[in-house]
C-alpha cells in the first residue's frame, strides 16, 4: 500500500472507514488511548464477506 506513516494511514484509510460505518473504535470516548483498538461493524463484515466471495 506504500504507506509512509501512521498519520497518512489515519487520514486516507482509517478515518474515512470510521465515517462510513465500516470500522468502529473500541474506546470511542478516548480516541488517543494507548491501547485503542478497532473492529469491523456489521456493515464492514458484510463488505468483507462480499469481497471474500469474489476472490
N, CA, C and O atoms as a GROMACS GRO file, in nm:
protein
  220
    1UNK      N    1   0.081  -0.119   0.000
    1UNK     CA    2   0.000   0.000   0.000
    1UNK      C    3   0.085   0.125   0.000
    1UNK      O    4   0.033   0.236  -0.015
    2UNK      N    5   0.215   0.110   0.016
    2UNK     CA    6   0.308   0.222   0.009
    2UNK      C    7   0.277   0.331   0.112
    2UNK      O    8   0.276   0.449   0.078
    3UNK      N    9   0.252   0.291   0.236
    3UNK     CA   10   0.221   0.386   0.341
    3UNK      C   11   0.350   0.444   0.399
    3UNK      O   12   0.450   0.374   0.412
    4UNK      N   13   0.345   0.571   0.433
    4UNK     CA   14   0.464   0.640   0.484
    4UNK      C   15   0.454   0.672   0.632
    4UNK      O   16   0.544   0.736   0.686
    5UNK      N   17   0.350   0.630   0.700
    5UNK     CA   18   0.340   0.658   0.842
    5UNK      C   19   0.198   0.649   0.892
    5UNK      O   20   0.103   0.637   0.815
    6UNK      N   21   0.184   0.655   1.021
    6UNK     CA   22   0.054   0.642   1.087
    6UNK      C   23  -0.041   0.753   1.044
    6UNK      O   24  -0.159   0.727   1.018
    7UNK      N   25   0.007   0.877   1.036
    7UNK     CA   26  -0.083   0.988   1.003
    7UNK      C   27  -0.140   0.970   0.862
    7UNK      O   28  -0.258   0.999   0.839
    8UNK      N   29  -0.059   0.925   0.768
    8UNK     CA   30  -0.107   0.900   0.632
    8UNK      C   31  -0.215   0.792   0.632
    8UNK      O   32  -0.319   0.808   0.568
    9UNK      N   33  -0.192   0.685   0.704
    9UNK     CA   34  -0.290   0.577   0.713
    9UNK      C   35  -0.420   0.626   0.776
    9UNK      O   36  -0.529   0.594   0.730
   10UNK      N   37  -0.407   0.704   0.883
   10UNK     CA   38  -0.524   0.755   0.954
   10UNK      C   39  -0.608   0.845   0.865
   10UNK      O   40  -0.731   0.830   0.859
   11UNK      N   41  -0.544   0.937   0.796
   11UNK     CA   42  -0.616   1.034   0.713
   11UNK      C   43  -0.679   0.967   0.591
   11UNK      O   44  -0.795   0.994   0.559
   12UNK      N   45  -0.604   0.881   0.524
   12UNK     CA   46  -0.651   0.824   0.398
   12UNK      C   47  -0.743   0.703   0.412
   12UNK      O   48  -0.830   0.681   0.327
   13UNK      N   49  -0.726   0.624   0.517
   13UNK     CA   50  -0.798   0.498   0.526
   13UNK      C   51  -0.884   0.483   0.652
   13UNK      O   52  -1.002   0.450   0.643
   14UNK      N   53  -0.825   0.506   0.768
   14UNK     CA   54  -0.896   0.477   0.892
   14UNK      C   55  -1.013   0.573   0.915
   14UNK      O   56  -1.125   0.527   0.938
   15UNK      N   57  -0.990   0.703   0.911
   15UNK     CA   58  -1.097   0.799   0.935
   15UNK      C   59  -1.212   0.785   0.836
   15UNK      O   60  -1.328   0.785   0.878
   16UNK      N   61  -1.187   0.773   0.705
   16UNK     CA   62  -1.298   0.753   0.612
   16UNK      C   63  -1.377   0.623   0.640
   16UNK      O   64  -1.499   0.620   0.625
   17UNK      N   65  -1.307   0.518   0.681
   17UNK     CA   66  -1.374   0.391   0.712
   17UNK      C   67  -1.463   0.405   0.836
   17UNK      O   68  -1.571   0.346   0.842
   18UNK      N   69  -1.418   0.482   0.933
   18UNK     CA   70  -1.498   0.507   1.053
   18UNK      C   71  -1.618   0.593   1.017
   18UNK      O   72  -1.730   0.564   1.061
   19UNK      N   73  -1.598   0.698   0.939
   19UNK     CA   74  -1.706   0.788   0.900
   19UNK      C   75  -1.814   0.717   0.819
   19UNK      O   76  -1.933   0.749   0.833
   20UNK      N   77  -1.775   0.622   0.736
   20UNK     CA   78  -1.872   0.549   0.654
   20UNK      C   79  -1.935   0.432   0.726
   20UNK      O   80  -2.026   0.368   0.673
   21UNK      N   81  -1.888   0.402   0.847
   21UNK     CA   82  -1.950   0.300   0.928
   21UNK      C   83  -1.899   0.159   0.908
   21UNK      O   84  -1.965   0.064   0.949
   22UNK      N   85  -1.784   0.143   0.846
   22UNK     CA   86  -1.727   0.010   0.825
   22UNK      C   87  -1.642  -0.036   0.943
   22UNK      O   88  -1.629  -0.156   0.970
   23UNK      N   89  -1.584   0.060   1.013
   23UNK     CA   90  -1.494   0.032   1.125
   23UNK      C   91  -1.540   0.116   1.244
   23UNK      O   92  -1.590   0.227   1.227
   24UNK      N   93  -1.522   0.062   1.365
   24UNK     CA   94  -1.555   0.136   1.487
   24UNK      C   95  -1.439   0.125   1.585
   24UNK      O   96  -1.360   0.030   1.580
   25UNK      N   97  -1.430   0.223   1.673
   25UNK     CA   98  -1.327   0.222   1.776
   25UNK      C   99  -1.377   0.145   1.897
   25UNK      O  100  -1.495   0.153   1.932
   26UNK      N  101  -1.290   0.073   1.961
   26UNK     CA  102  -1.325   0.001   2.082
   26UNK      C  103  -1.353   0.099   2.196
   26UNK      O  104  -1.441   0.075   2.279
   27UNK      N  105  -1.278   0.209   2.201
   27UNK     CA  106  -1.295   0.312   2.303
   27UNK      C  107  -1.324   0.446   2.234
   27UNK      O  108  -1.233   0.529   2.222
   28UNK      N  109  -1.446   0.469   2.188
   28UNK     CA  110  -1.476   0.590   2.111
   28UNK      C  111  -1.462   0.720   2.191
   28UNK      O  112  -1.440   0.826   2.133
   29UNK      N  113  -1.475   0.713   2.324
   29UNK     CA  114  -1.463   0.833   2.406
   29UNK      C  115  -1.318   0.872   2.432
   29UNK      O  116  -1.291   0.980   2.485
   30UNK      N  117  -1.224   0.787   2.394
   30UNK     CA  118  -1.082   0.814   2.415
   30UNK      C  119  -1.004   0.779   2.288
   30UNK      O  120  -0.933   0.678   2.286
   31UNK      N  121  -1.016   0.860   2.183
   31UNK     CA  122  -0.953   0.825   2.054
   31UNK      C  123  -0.801   0.815   2.058
   31UNK      O  124  -0.743   0.747   1.973
   32UNK      N  125  -0.736   0.881   2.153
   32UNK     CA  126  -0.590   0.875   2.160
   32UNK      C  127  -0.542   0.778   2.266
   32UNK      O  128  -0.425   0.779   2.304
   33UNK      N  129  -0.630   0.695   2.312
   33UNK     CA  130  -0.594   0.596   2.414
   33UNK      C  131  -0.483   0.506   2.361
   33UNK      O  132  -0.485   0.464   2.245
   34UNK      N  133  -0.388   0.476   2.446
   34UNK     CA  134  -0.270   0.399   2.407
   34UNK      C  135  -0.306   0.261   2.350
   34UNK      O  136  -0.244   0.215   2.255
   35UNK      N  137  -0.406   0.198   2.409
   35UNK     CA  138  -0.444   0.063   2.366
   35UNK      C  139  -0.572   0.064   2.281
   35UNK      O  140  -0.647  -0.033   2.280
   36UNK      N  141  -0.595   0.175   2.210
   36UNK     CA  142  -0.711   0.185   2.122
   36UNK      C  143  -0.709   0.071   2.021
   36UNK      O  144  -0.605   0.035   1.967
   37UNK      N  145  -0.826   0.015   1.999
   37UNK     CA  146  -0.839  -0.094   1.903
   37UNK      C  147  -0.958  -0.063   1.812
   37UNK      O  148  -1.043   0.019   1.845
   38UNK      N  149  -0.963  -0.129   1.700
   38UNK     CA  150  -1.068  -0.107   1.602
   38UNK      C  151  -1.127  -0.241   1.562
   38UNK      O  152  -1.059  -0.344   1.566
   39UNK      N  153  -1.254  -0.240   1.524
   39UNK     CA  154  -1.318  -0.363   1.480
   39UNK      C  155  -1.414  -0.333   1.366
   39UNK      O  156  -1.460  -0.220   1.350
   40UNK      N  157  -1.442  -0.435   1.288
   40UNK     CA  158  -1.537  -0.420   1.178
   40UNK      C  159  -1.678  -0.420   1.233
   40UNK      O  160  -1.713  -0.503   1.317
   41UNK      N  161  -1.760  -0.328   1.185
   41UNK     CA  162  -1.901  -0.324   1.222
   41UNK      C  163  -1.974  -0.429   1.136
   41UNK      O  164  -1.912  -0.497   1.054
   42UNK      N  165  -2.103  -0.442   1.156
   42UNK     CA  166  -2.180  -0.535   1.073
   42UNK      C  167  -2.170  -0.496   0.927
   42UNK      O  168  -2.160  -0.582   0.839
   43UNK      N  169  -2.174  -0.367   0.899
   43UNK     CA  170  -2.160  -0.317   0.762
   43UNK      C  171  -2.022  -0.355   0.706
   43UNK      O  172  -2.012  -0.395   0.591
   44UNK      N  173  -1.919  -0.342   0.787
   44UNK     CA  174  -1.784  -0.379   0.746
   44UNK      C  175  -1.769  -0.528   0.724
   44UNK      O  176  -1.703  -0.571   0.629
   45UNK      N  177  -1.831  -0.607   0.812
   45UNK     CA  178  -1.826  -0.752   0.796
   45UNK      C  179  -1.898  -0.797   0.669
   45UNK      O  180  -1.854  -0.890   0.601
   46UNK      N  181  -2.010  -0.731   0.638
   46UNK     CA  182  -2.084  -0.764   0.515
   46UNK      C  183  -1.999  -0.734   0.392
   46UNK      O  184  -1.995  -0.812   0.298
   47UNK      N  185  -1.931  -0.620   0.392
   47UNK     CA  186  -1.844  -0.584   0.280
   47UNK      C  187  -1.729  -0.683   0.269
   47UNK      O  188  -1.694  -0.726   0.159
   48UNK      N  189  -1.670  -0.720   0.382
   48UNK     CA  190  -1.560  -0.815   0.383
   48UNK      C  191  -1.606  -0.950   0.325
   48UNK      O  192  -1.535  -1.011   0.246
   49UNK      N  193  -1.725  -0.996   0.365
   49UNK     CA  194  -1.777  -1.123   0.314
   49UNK      C  195  -1.800  -1.116   0.164
   49UNK      O  196  -1.770  -1.211   0.092
   50UNK      N  197  -1.851  -1.003   0.117
   50UNK     CA  198  -1.875  -0.985  -0.027
   50UNK      C  199  -1.743  -0.986  -0.106
   50UNK      O  200  -1.734  -1.049  -0.211
   51UNK      N  201  -1.644  -0.918  -0.054
   51UNK     CA  202  -1.514  -0.915  -0.120
   51UNK      C  203  -1.449  -1.052  -0.118
   51UNK      O  204  -1.387  -1.094  -0.217
   52UNK      N  205  -1.462  -1.123  -0.006
   52UNK     CA  206  -1.403  -1.256   0.008
   52UNK      C  207  -1.462  -1.355  -0.091
   52UNK      O  208  -1.391  -1.441  -0.142
   53UNK      N  209  -1.592  -1.343  -0.119
   53UNK     CA  210  -1.658  -1.433  -0.215
   53UNK      C  211  -1.603  -1.416  -0.355
   53UNK      O  212  -1.593  -1.512  -0.431
   54UNK      N  213  -1.568  -1.292  -0.390
   54UNK     CA  214  -1.517  -1.263  -0.524
   54UNK      C  215  -1.380  -1.323  -0.549
   54UNK      O  216  -1.344  -1.354  -0.663
   55UNK      N  217  -1.304  -1.339  -0.442
   55UNK     CA  218  -1.168  -1.393  -0.458
   55UNK      C  219  -1.175  -1.539  -0.438
   55UNK      O  220  -1.073  -1.607  -0.446
   0.00000   0.00000   0.00000
